[in-house]
Amino acid sequence: MVFNTKSIVERKISPSRIKLFYLIIISGLLLLEGCYHVRVNAPGEPATEYNKTTVHSIAWGLVQENPIPDDCLSGALDEVRVSTNFGYSLINVITLGFWKPMDIEWRCAKTPPPVPDEI
């Protein structure tokens, strides 16, 4: 029986194997990036259907859009949902986090209950 006594350091790795290794690593990192959904609910019934807008965070959050739900007559929100999808996540990975688009949806609440008087 003959053993190969060359150590790993002494072996030469072909450029095609190195490229394949990097391709596998990059593909794995892209597959790890996924979509997410976050939902915040308030007790009670909503007064409106969902309103939706896409916002963008640029320069790792230094420049952000802050949507103002000015269609809520009561001034109160019943539910807010923040989500992203694979395409948005891919943009985030390709730009190394410089640009992050997100979808924001909200529903207005009915008139909020009155604030109790101070004792």
C-alpha positions in Angstrom: 0.0 0.0 0.0 1.4 3.4 -1.0 0.5 6.6 0.9 0.7 10.1 -0.5 3.2 11.7 1.9 2.8 15.3 0.5 1.3 17.6 3.1 -1.5 19.9 2.2 0.9 22.8 2.1 3.0 21.1 -0.5 0.1 20.3 -2.8 -0.8 22.7 -5.6 -4.5 23.6 -5.9 -5.7 24.3 -9.4 -7.3 27.7 -10.1 -10.5 26.0 -11.2 -10.9 24.4 -7.8 -10.2 27.7 -6.0 -12.9 29.4 -8.2 -15.3 26.5 -7.4 -14.6 26.9 -3.7 -15.4 30.7 -3.8 -18.5 30.0 -5.9 -19.8 27.6 -3.3 -19.0 30.0 -0.4 -20.7 33.0 -2.1 -23.7 30.9 -3.1 -24.1 29.6 0.5 -23.9 33.2 1.8 -26.6 34.3 -0.6 -28.8 31.4 0.4 -28.5 32.3 4.1 -29.9 35.8 3.4 -33.7 35.5 3.5 -36.8 37.4 3.9 -38.5 38.5 7.2 -41.8 39.8 8.4 -42.3 41.8 11.6 -45.8 42.7 12.9 -46.9 44.9 15.7 -50.6 44.8 16.7 -52.6 46.9 19.1 -55.8 45.6 20.8 -59.0 46.5 19.1 -60.5 46.5 15.6 -58.9 48.3 12.7 -60.7 51.2 11.0 -59.0 50.9 7.6 -57.5 48.4 5.2 -53.7 48.1 4.8 -51.8 51.0 3.3 -48.4 50.1 1.8 -45.2 51.9 1.0 -41.7 50.9 0.2 -38.9 52.7 2.1 -35.2 52.7 1.6 -32.4 52.8 4.1 -29.2 54.1 2.6 -25.6 54.3 3.9 -26.2 51.6 6.6 -29.1 53.5 8.1 -27.6 57.0 8.1 -30.2 58.1 5.5 -33.7 56.8 6.1 -37.2 57.4 4.9 -39.8 57.8 7.6 -43.3 57.3 6.3 -46.0 59.4 8.0 -49.5 57.7 8.0 -51.4 60.9 7.5 -54.6 59.0 6.4 -55.4 58.0 10.0 -58.2 60.3 11.2 -57.8 59.1 14.8 -54.0 59.6 14.7 -53.6 56.0 16.0 -52.3 52.9 14.4 -53.8 49.4 14.8 -51.2 47.3 13.1 -47.8 47.9 11.5 -46.0 45.3 9.3 -42.4 45.5 8.1 -41.2 43.0 5.6 -38.6 42.2 3.0 -38.3 39.6 0.3 -35.5 37.7 -1.4 -35.0 40.4 -4.0 -34.6 43.1 -1.4 -32.3 40.9 0.6 -30.2 40.2 -2.5 -29.9 44.0 -3.1 -28.8 44.3 0.5 -26.1 41.6 0.1 -24.8 42.9 -3.2 -24.4 46.4 -1.9 -22.9 45.1 1.4 -25.7 46.7 3.4 -25.4 50.1 1.8 -29.0 50.0 0.4 -31.8 48.2 2.2 -35.3 48.4 0.8 -38.3 47.3 3.0 -42.1 47.2 2.7 -44.1 48.9 5.4 -47.9 48.3 5.8 -50.2 49.8 8.3 -53.8 49.9 9.3 -55.4 52.8 11.2 -57.2 52.2 14.5 -60.6 53.4 15.4 -60.8 56.4 17.7 -58.5 55.7 20.7 -60.0 55.5 24.1 -59.8 58.7 26.1 -56.9 59.2 28.4 -57.9 58.9 32.1 -57.6 62.0 34.3 -54.8 62.3 36.6 -55.5 61.5 40.3 
